[in-house]
């Protein structure tokens, strides 16, 4: 991705009442080229570039593919998917689910739902015209506590629930994309994926911050039959 030349080294104005951590976060946002480029392109957040870069590498968004975005708010990943699979308001192929509301996106159906409830999978299948999804993706992360192990376990718990949902709604040869944090407990889930999919790849997109322990797993070729 080539970024437009623009002054990125902005600095915080003096005199504001900021905590040290808040000032550090804001400074990082102001100096982040992905933040400014997301605004320029109309994306709802810098995370949109992560799924875009992964798709450029693995090509899992095919024209006409049915996509489910778990934890979709604010909608950046859904925006990328809509364009990539040629989803339209007349034939929406992208369905987003989140506990939080998200502003509408042309070509997507964004629902305020808890995907862990059994009836949501049935509703999803109905919205997909009785067919299963070709891609299930999740950029979800639990609220952090500051305790590394506690945070890791909470995040991995979310990923495991997303995976359990994905294997229910994915079509054969489908793809699962999810954010995972390193911490030691991810191996068990990765072993499950290797049994259920033909290919499981780890990737850290260029848009992921270098100091983050996050990485993504791209599991392709769902074997089905579960």
LUMZA-544378 format. One line per 5 residues: number of its first residue (from 0); their letters; for each residue y, z negated, x of C-alpha. Coordinates in Angstrom, 3 decimals, always signed. Each point is the difference from the previous one (the first is absolute). Layout:
residues N
NUM	A	Y Z X  ...
***
This chain:
residues 226
0	XXXXX	+0.000 +0.000 +0.000  +3.355 +1.008 +1.454  +2.946 -2.066 -1.148  +3.487 +1.267 -0.572  +2.493 -0.997 +2.647
5	XXXXX	+2.015 -2.833 -1.383  +1.370 -3.270 +1.388  -2.815 -2.483 -0.422  +1.186 -2.864 +2.209  +1.953 -1.765 -2.667
10	XXXXX	+0.793 -3.648 +0.473  +0.447 -2.918 -2.317  +3.559 -0.940 -0.765  +1.075 -3.342 +1.355  +0.812 -2.867 -2.314
15	XXXXX	-2.790 +0.443 -2.537  -2.183 -2.952 -0.912  -3.455 +1.070 +1.065  -2.957 -2.043 +1.101  -1.386 +1.036 +3.384
20	XXXXX	-3.105 +1.564 -1.555  +2.004 +1.837 -2.681  +2.435 +1.369 +2.571  -2.881 +1.209 +2.172  -1.624 +1.726 -2.989
25	XXXXX	+3.253 +1.682 -1.062  +0.752 +1.137 +3.549  -3.454 +1.568 +0.206  +0.528 +1.759 -3.340  +3.352 +1.394 +1.040
30	XXXXX	-1.384 +1.353 +3.273  -3.216 +1.420 -1.473  +0.058 +3.829 -0.167  -2.662 +0.001 -2.730  +2.193 -2.142 -2.258
35	XXXXX	+2.945 +2.376 +0.276  -2.197 +3.095 -0.331  -1.685 -1.432 -3.117  +3.415 -0.385 -1.602  +0.978 +3.525 +0.996
40	XXXXX	-3.169 +1.485 -1.512  +0.056 -2.107 -3.158  -3.100 -2.033 +0.823  -0.143 -3.529 -1.374  -0.840 -1.519 +3.352
45	XXXXX	-1.029 +0.740 +3.573  -3.661 -0.576 -0.942  -0.005 +3.503 -1.524  -0.152 +1.439 +3.507  -3.207 -1.939 +0.747
50	XXXXX	-2.039 +1.664 -2.740  +1.672 +3.333 +0.760  -1.006 -0.227 +3.664  -3.558 -1.053 -0.841  -0.353 +2.932 -2.372
55	XXXXX	+1.286 +2.363 +2.688  -2.772 -1.294 +2.242  -2.904 -0.200 -2.474  +1.014 +2.376 -2.858  -1.354 -2.109 -2.870
60	XXXXX	+2.702 +1.084 -2.483  -1.316 +3.285 -1.364  +1.780 +2.063 -2.638  -1.186 -1.250 -3.396  -1.470 -3.245 +1.380
65	XXXXX	+0.106 -3.086 -2.227  +1.646 -2.940 +1.778  +0.130 -3.733 -0.769  +2.656 -2.096 +1.756  -0.802 -3.725 -0.062
70	XXXXX	+3.003 -2.282 +0.426  +2.214 +3.038 -0.438  +3.445 -1.644 -0.287  +2.581 +1.075 +0.958  -1.696 +3.396 +0.002
75	XXXXX	+0.352 +1.630 +3.415  -3.693 +0.820 +0.392  -0.130 +1.412 -3.537  +3.005 +2.208 +0.770  -1.830 +1.553 +2.950
80	XXXXX	-3.214 +0.432 -1.997  +1.747 +1.710 -2.927  +1.400 +2.686 +2.253  -3.186 +0.405 +2.055  -2.414 +0.470 -2.926
85	XXXXX	+2.503 +1.958 -2.157  +0.053 -2.606 -2.756  +2.348 +0.779 -2.892  +1.238 -1.804 -3.117  -2.069 +2.442 -2.064
90	XXXXX	-3.112 -0.666 +2.078  +0.415 -3.346 +1.778  -2.583 -0.505 +2.726  +1.432 -3.150 +1.587  -0.426 -3.402 -1.638
95	XXXXX	+1.580 -3.105 +1.499  -0.892 -3.588 -0.877  +1.988 -3.095 +0.906  +0.724 -3.488 -1.298  +3.683 +0.840 +0.485
100	XXXXX	+1.885 +2.687 -1.923  +0.909 +3.221 +1.807  +2.633 +2.557 -0.939  -1.469 +3.233 -1.433  -1.011 +2.888 +2.245
105	XXXXX	-0.283 +3.521 -1.393  -3.622 +1.048 +0.186  -1.403 -3.519 +0.217  -1.109 -2.640 -2.486  +1.072 -3.419 +1.268
110	XXXXX	-1.485 -2.919 -1.907  +0.706 -3.715 +0.207  -3.625 -1.113 +0.129  -2.303 -2.396 +1.838  -2.705 +2.279 +1.400
115	XXXXX	-2.360 -2.977 +0.293  -0.453 -0.134 -3.778  -3.129 +1.867 -1.135  +1.747 +1.960 -2.734  +2.421 +1.599 +2.475
120	XXXXX	-2.740 +2.146 +1.572  -0.891 +1.299 -3.460  +3.646 +0.744 -0.805  +0.326 +1.831 +3.289  -3.016 +2.183 -0.706
125	XXXXX	+1.487 +0.908 -3.392  +3.321 +0.960 +1.590  -1.880 +2.180 +2.484  -1.585 +1.908 -2.868  -3.368 -1.654 +0.379
130	XXXXX	-0.218 +0.981 +3.650  -0.056 -2.138 +3.122  +2.639 -0.231 +2.705  -0.066 +2.076 +3.166  +2.172 -2.428 +1.954
135	XXXXX	+0.566 -3.737 -0.394  +2.672 -1.404 +2.283  +1.418 -3.455 +0.562  +2.957 -1.179 +2.053  -0.190 -3.498 -1.458
140	XXXXX	+0.631 -3.136 +2.047  +0.064 -3.615 -1.150  +3.081 -2.163 +0.453  -0.092 -1.598 +3.435  -0.037 -3.742 +0.712
145	XXXXX	+0.587 +0.092 +3.746  -3.546 -1.150 +0.717  -1.712 +2.987 +1.610  -3.543 -0.778 -1.123  +1.010 -0.950 -3.554
150	XXXXX	+2.085 +3.165 -0.285  -2.836 +2.124 +1.375  -2.509 -1.430 -2.483  +2.367 +0.531 -2.937  +0.728 +3.573 +1.014
155	XXXXX	-3.673 +0.797 +0.550  -0.807 -1.513 -3.393  +2.367 +2.513 -1.590  -1.505 +2.894 +1.936  -3.519 -1.009 -1.043
160	XXXXX	+1.043 -0.070 -3.668  +1.626 +3.418 +0.410  -3.211 +1.294 +1.542  -2.162 -1.408 -2.805  +2.260 +1.794 -2.474
165	XXXXX	-0.036 +3.216 +1.999  -3.785 +0.368 +0.052  -0.008 -0.302 -3.789  +2.490 +2.796 -0.604  -0.481 +2.366 +2.960
170	XXXXX	-1.689 +3.361 -0.388  -2.692 +1.101 +2.411  +1.564 +1.117 +3.311  +3.143 -1.944 -0.908  +2.311 -1.778 +2.458
175	XXXXX	+1.130 -3.618 +0.304  +3.130 -0.820 +2.035  +1.090 -3.597 +0.513  +2.085 -2.239 +2.202  -1.918 -2.567 +2.030
180	XXXXX	+1.211 -2.664 +2.403  -1.870 -0.912 +3.137  -1.340 -3.525 +0.001  -3.764 -0.008 +0.293  -1.237 -0.010 -3.599
185	XXXXX	+0.517 +3.711 -0.614  -3.305 +0.967 +1.660  -2.120 -0.891 -3.050  +2.077 +2.258 -2.259  +0.009 +2.808 +2.543
190	XXXXX	-3.795 -0.189 +0.179  -0.135 +0.433 -3.785  +2.229 +3.043 +0.240  -2.170 +1.573 +2.683  -2.976 -0.332 -2.346
195	XXXXX	+1.876 +1.454 -2.993  +1.928 +2.827 +1.685  -0.910 +2.832 +2.335  +2.996 -0.653 +2.252  +2.089 -3.124 +0.667
200	XXXXX	+3.007 +0.336 +2.303  +2.571 -2.517 +1.217  +3.561 +1.183 +0.444  +3.403 -1.469 +0.743  +2.564 +2.525 -1.249
205	XXXXX	+3.045 +0.649 +2.111  +2.106 -1.517 -2.805  -1.781 -3.369 +0.356  +2.108 -2.363 +2.020  -1.363 -0.513 +3.489
210	XXXXX	+0.162 -3.801 -0.241  -2.008 -0.091 -3.248  -3.702 -0.894 -0.016  -0.545 +2.368 -2.916  -2.177 +3.043 +0.200
215	XXXXX	-1.478 +2.271 -2.633  -3.528 +0.995 -0.809  -0.701 +3.490 -1.331  -3.493 +0.169 -1.515  -0.987 +3.536 -1.001
220	XXXXX	-3.028 +1.524 -1.679  -0.935 -2.660 -2.534  -3.757 +0.107 -0.526  +0.155 -1.388 -3.550  -3.048 -1.355 -1.776
225	X	+1.133 -3.621 -0.070
***
